[in-house]
Amino acid sequence: MVSLSQNSVLDSLQEELAKHPHPDTNRLNLLIMACSEADVADAVKGVQWGEEAIALARTLNRIDRLYSAYINTGSSYWVQGKNAEALFHFTNAMDVAIKLGKEKQQAMSLHNMALISYNLGKYAEAIEYHENADQIFKKLDEKKLSAINNMNKGVVLQYLGDYTTAHEVYLESLKLFKLSGDSLNAYVGSLYMNMGIVNKNLGNYDFAHEYYDKARELFTLQENKKGIADYLINIGVLHMTREDYSPALDYFLQARALATEMGYTKTIANSYVNEAICLKGMKDYKAAMQQLQKAKVIYEETGDNNSLSVLLNQLAELFLEASDEVLQEFGIPPAGKFKLALAYQNKGLQLAENSGAADRRSELYEGLSKTYSKMGDHRNAYSAYKNFVSLRDSLVNSRNANLITRKQVELEYDVKHVQMQAELEKQKALAEAEIRYQKAGKNFTLAASAILLLSGALIWFLYKKRRDAEEHAAVANFHRQVAETEMQALRSRLNPHFIFNSLNSIADYIEKQEQEKASEYIAAFSSLMREILEKSAEQEITLEEDLNMLKKYLQLEQWRLNNKFSYSINIDPELDPEKVYIPPMIMQPFVENSIWHGVGKLEGEGRIQISISKVDEDLIRCTVLDNGPGRVHNQDIKNRKRSFGTEITQSRIDILNKALNRKKASMRLVDREEGLEAELILPLSQE
């Protein structure tokens, strides 16, 4: 964040440094403070002060100050886009933090190392750094730092095309910022910006615009010029997506002017690229070529391979669209334009493959297909196109999964509306009771001396009215609990692990060219998701409907695990599945636990037995038994807290018992010699 107050502080620190030229502890502390303040305001001076601080800390043998010197200097390099230098300093900061035994500083170093790995296109490495940092932040209950770290992890996931997970990580970060009591943190603006980008990639332009506007408001409030520059670029991209080139170009020019003023190298390069795309859309190929060449120099100097892969594809497309006169002006022989375009695209593809960026690879394969097609090389054009389609479909599957998440959010908003209505009813009932109480109390006072018997009746009347109002409020509160619990149950049923593993399986089938299996899997997956969303709104469904959903879930998991386990479902002959009603998907969390922590861990074949039997005229028993290692032999489960799905099921049972005004339903886990048995006792509801 850059502000007038920050510049004022920086000026004061420079004056103090001039007053303390002697290389002692006082100067060391001033250098570290100046480097920290100059991080964004003047990164070049920040590096100078930081390097001097590192050398002085070593001379004075002040290892306790060496960490701050390294981390602040690394940040100044990072702002300038000098990734190699930044990584060197962050790694050294990590080494110092380990020597000092400072866990928080270790996590901060890991987070910064993740940022550099992302800039270098090393996405798997970046995610690993983020996850290691998050473990420490959570252990130390550092909510704000955890929020920042997770936000940047979401950026990595976003570039890998996993928009669903990225959006969920962003929502979690926003929640952590609010829990930390700092919802106006400078990073929240960037968080809104990222959420806007996700929605833009999904084609939700109105939502994207709303998030961008939220980000701009925060950046303006904080006088965050870098944030404002990023906003200008992203709002420009949104216009460019709609082929509204003129205002888009204006936004990019504003962003570059601001970035140049502040020395934001990467933002300058990004502006050049976006300006070029606009200019190409406006058929000004010469100007587009000039801007791309400028950006290419910056990306190569900073080692930003991810951005470079995109740029190379843009240049290749320009070679094929520009006139011979424009090409010759840039020293490109028209006869060699196809060869040069292929060279650029293949280099970009190699950079994207090294980083694992699925969206970048998809773009480059599409570009190669177009180039080969224009060359008349239809065989290679078809091969490149097949790779493009395969990658595009895997990304589309990820986007479709995000629709499920959006449906969940819509349902959550509906529940919040129910909660608000219930709260309003409660407050209204209490207010009306209080008014009646006060009014009746006044009348009672006036008549008390004359009619003693009536006073007793009035007291009873008022008491009953107040009690009725409180009972009404309690009922409203109870309904709110029901809505909340059922919403949590939906979250547990839409289990992210299951959804993402299913999508990975689909992608795997597609990559292996097993189109028939992929289609079959997609059909089963879509059918299950549709049924879950439809049935979740119902309090009860037939046992037959519930078991059908459970069978589809089990079938998908069998396919995912290459038929590593079998299952059986046994129903008491006294029960008619079409006439018995139970809460939807209440057994699914136990089946999931049996797969993930039971049969999934076996070397041999696993077995899951599901049984539904009649206990008496009022109750039925549902059991899930597996032959996995169980809790006795499974250290992972012994050390685990009760799963989220189990907690939700217990909450549903508690609500069910409260609704019945008697305790009947129950749940328990029973350790067996082989495996674990989950037992549910439910009220027998039938036609």
C-alpha angles and dihedrals in degrees: 000000000000120000141154090259091052092051089049090054090048092052090051091050091051089053091050091049089054088053092050107049093148113103098241138121092279092057091044092056092046091050092052092048092047092049090051093049092045092052094109103002095061112357094175093060088040090062092048093051092042095052090048090050092052092051092046093047089054092047092050091041090235100153088163089067096037093081093058091046092054097043094047093046091049090053091053090052090047092054089054091051093247096141101171093053092044092051091049091055096043090051090051090048088054091052091051092048090053091051090050092046091233108153097184091053090048090055092048090052091050090051092052091046087054090055091054093046088054092051089051091051094248095134100164090051091047093053091049091052091048093050093048090049092048092054090058095043091052092047089053092042090237097160097172095048090044089053092052092046093049092047091057091045087056089056090057092049089048092055089049087058094249094130094160095059092039092055092048091050090050091052090050090050091051089051091051092050090053092047089051089056092240106104089148093058114141089244093059088072090056089047091056088047092055092047087053091052091052091052091046090053089051091051094250094133098164092053089046091054091050092053091046090053091051089052092049092052091055094043091050092047091051095040087235103168095182090053091049090051090052090048091053091052095048096045087049091052089051090056091044091053087061090048090247091142104166099061090037091057090049091055091050092050090051090050093050092048091053093044091050091051091053098037097244099161098183093047089051090053092046089051091052091053094049092046088053093051089051092047090049089052087052090050093244094134097165094056090043091054092050093053094047092050090053091050092047091059091052095047092049092048093049096040093237095158095168093059091039091058090057093046094051090056090049091051092049091053090049092053089059097044102040121091122254089251092057092046092050090050088061094045095257116135108225091224091060098046095103093050091048093046091053091048092052094046094047090049090050090048091052091051091048093048091050090054096041093233104160095187092051092048090050092053093048095048088051089050092049090050091054092047094050090046092054088049090054091243095134096168094060090038090058093046092051091045092054090054090048092051092047093052093041091053092050089052091047089054089055090050091049089053087056088059087062090053090049090051088053090052091049090052090048090055089051090053091048087054090052090049092051092048091050091049091049091050090050094050092044092051092050092046093050091048091050092051091048090046093052093044094047091043091056092050090047092054092052093050100035096094092052106038114033094169092052089051090060090050091049092050090053091045092052093045091051092047092050092046091049090051092051091048089050089051090048091052090050090049090048092052088051090054090050092052092047094048093047089050090052088049089056090052091053092048092050087060110187092212091056094044095047094043088050091051091048089052090051091049090048092053091049093049090051088051090241092143096162093054091044091052092048092049093047091050093051093044093049092047092052094047091049092050093047092052092046097046096042092078091059123087092214137010131185118278088240092057092048094049091049090057090045091052091052090050091049091047092054091049091049090054091046092053095042093249092304091154141030129211140201132198119206122189126193109250088228090065123078107208090206093056103036116088128204136166109279119267094350092143096047098088091056092048089049091051090050090054099042100038101021125034092013090068096051124105091210133043118311127215131203120191120196117190132181117190139166116252098183139316091299106036143049129196123222117190133183115195127179135180095227126124092278126206095295093063100025109085092186091061094040090058095043126098116234108292122257091243090053092049091051092048090052090051091051090051091049090052090047092053092047091051090052091047089227135071110253109127118075144161135207141168118227122197113222130192085254116030134329131292122210115199128196123187111198136176112266105242116177143149 
